[in-house]
Amino acid sequence: MEKPMRLKKIPQTDSIRELAHFWDIHDLTDFEDELEEVTESVFQREMLVRIRLPKNEFETIKEIAKSRGVEHTELIRQWVSEKVEAS
């Protein structure tokens, strides 16, 4: 007599790769008892914003970022976040 296949639990991870692999080899209907309805957004979308800067300001930002060991985009994101939080 065949034993029923023992199913794993749904992985508790944020890894898209791990979740994709899991759902490639499992069927959603086998986990109906573990599912719950979510009314709020699970993923936050980021918006891409392009800004124009004078070349000298851009070069200064790149130098500051390099001295801090971060990318210039991360430095700008930090500065914007600081301003938003201070408002």
Helices and strands as residue ranges (DSSP letters): H 16-25, G 28-34, H 55-68, H 72-86
